[in-house]
């Protein structure tokens, strides 16, 4: 309708893959024209070679594939694109960097002549990444900027959907129901996630053990400008510092000062090592961490439990997931920005290539950066702390017993499971159960 009203304007339809765009978005476009009885003279002529919808007044709608290409990581192929406005279907699939670049390409095709604001429309299903951060979270907190509007819509709001679709959603798994039927952004359908979402949130509620103190330091690299230093009281992260890394002496002195202030042994300090930061490690005489080093052989009761990890970083992330999901990690840092980043970064860690007969891999850092548009600084800092847990030598049974005694969350879960077992294996006998209301 805009293209017919304003000659020589240009918009585009986007989907991650051009094939899917033709099968979904373009098919809906045809239905739209039929439903609103748009005259044939005002519809289009589709050039299937260049994939451009042309109108008789000179306006165009481009059909574009905005998928990531390793040969064009900065999306420079769109640098000279001139658009009036644009529409993208499932913008959760687009990289945050690509989305930002395309936004700069509007207001360039007849906008001033017709006094048209540069607008774009994006649709998406509930997702945890940039659409959650840019739209849903500000909308929920009443912090949407004035130039942005978020319109929530449930499946039941679409009167053209067949009733069978809603019925099928009600029979689907819990994650699908929560996302597509009840519009719950906190559920993720990504398979093989390492961290349970409720356990991630529970890190701020569980109880900590006081024992030895540690420091884990994730040093800044070329795609980030800050170093994250985490201070631990055994498994309790009680302080986080972000430092500039422009001066190597400053970084070394900062870590040494934190050790003196909290009486932390330098042997309990771990810093990631690369071709620059070995100097800091050598200066401090602390432990170094090499991401792509070989995994550590771990023994328990004389039986090797070493899984076939691709490298040390993957092994430490699996160990961190084990501790987080069993509510052993305590976060005492009361910083909303830190909390938001940590939740996003842990929630994106997934195991990949499960269908291949190969080593155990997790999502690559490059893919995380494409989704979050930043490096997972905080998550990597937590992951490095697990290096010391891989070498843990105390009696494992004594450790577990001590944790059970002080962790009420674990006790509650075990009592609930025991009660459930009694109900299941009661041989159809009637059982009167007494529940302590105070425990919930």
Order of alpha helices (4+ residues) and beta strands (2+ residues): alpha-beta-alpha-alpha-beta-beta-beta-beta-alpha-alpha-beta-alpha-alpha-alpha-beta-beta-beta-alpha-beta-alpha-beta-beta-beta-alpha-beta-alpha-beta-beta-alpha-alpha-alpha-alpha
